[in-house]
Amino acid sequence: MRWWIIGCALLGASFGQAKTKLLVEDPNNVVAGRYSLTTEQKNRAKQTAETALNSAKQSDLQKALAVRFVAIDAGPLSNGQAAKEPDSLHSAQIRLRRYGVEVPDNVQLRPIAIYDTQNRRIIHGTLYTVTELPRVHFYGRFDDYIAIYFAGGSGYSKDGYWK
């Protein structure tokens, strides 16, 4: 009986891992790199998220609270993180090419963090670099998360696209 329970637990764990792998392997997932946030990046991202939420229109704030997760600009990468970017871009190109999505070699990866509006924190202390961003106040997939993109920096046109 003990072996049967262990076998069921292992089978359940493998199904859980497969679900995460399927979500990450989604062609709509634009994440290229994943890095640990430095303390400075984490503080800046949290401040940016709270400022963006406090200054948002009521309708955008309601969307953010309903979705729970908000993607915001995380500021510049550290030297160590920037050194890993070419490898991250290459692995993203390989992953997305399987789905017919071409990512050019000269694409600029954008650093974002995902803010949890319910617990008021940056999730997992992780900085993501992405190949493309959704329009401001629209949804996007970032690894296992569907988040609404709130920008947080300059460089956006009135209709919400990166200039």
HUGIZI-V33612 format. One record per pair of residues at least 6 apart in sequence whose ideal C-beta (glycine too) atoms are under 7 Angstrom apart, sorted by the first residue. I is the first residue (numbers start at 1). GAP is how many residues later the second one is. Records with the same first field share a line. If there is no record, write none. Layout:
BEGIN
I: GAP / GAP
END
This chain:
BEGIN
20: 124
23: 121
24: 119 / 120
25: 70
26: 115
27: 69 / 72 / 74
28: 113
29: 112 / 114
30: 100 / 101 / 102 / 110
31: 97 / 99 / 111 / 112
32: 56 / 57 / 60 / 77 / 97 / 98 / 99
33: 51 / 52 / 55 / 76 / 95 / 96
34: 92 / 94
35: 46 / 92
36: 89 / 90
37: 8 / 76 / 85 / 88 / 89 / 90
38: 40
41: 33 / 34 / 86
42: 80 / 83
44: 31
45: 27 / 29 / 30 / 68 / 70 / 77
46: 69 / 76
48: 24 / 25 / 104
49: 21 / 23 / 66 / 103
52: 20 / 98 / 100
53: 8 / 11 / 17 / 64
56: 8
60: 77
63: 85
64: 6 / 53 / 84 / 86
65: 52
67: 79 / 80 / 81
68: 48 / 49 / 50
69: 45 / 47 / 76 / 77 / 78
70: 45 / 47 / 77 / 78 / 80
71: 41 / 43 / 69 / 71 / 76 / 78 / 79
72: 40 / 41 / 43 / 78 / 79 / 80
73: 39 / 78 / 79 / 80
74: 37 / 38 / 39 / 53
75: 36
77: 34
85: 24 / 44
88: 21 / 41
89: 18 / 20
92: 11 / 39
93: 10
96: 7
103: 28
107: 24
109: 20 / 21 / 22
110: 19 / 20 / 23
111: 16 / 18
112: 16 / 18
113: 9 / 14
114: 8 / 9 / 28 / 31 / 33
115: 7
116: 7
128: 14 / 15
130: 12
133: 16 / 29
134: 6 / 15
135: 25 / 26
136: 13 / 14 / 15 / 20 / 24
137: 11 / 13 / 23
138: 10 / 11
139: 7 / 9
140: 7 / 9
155: 7 / 8
156: 6 / 7
157: 6
END
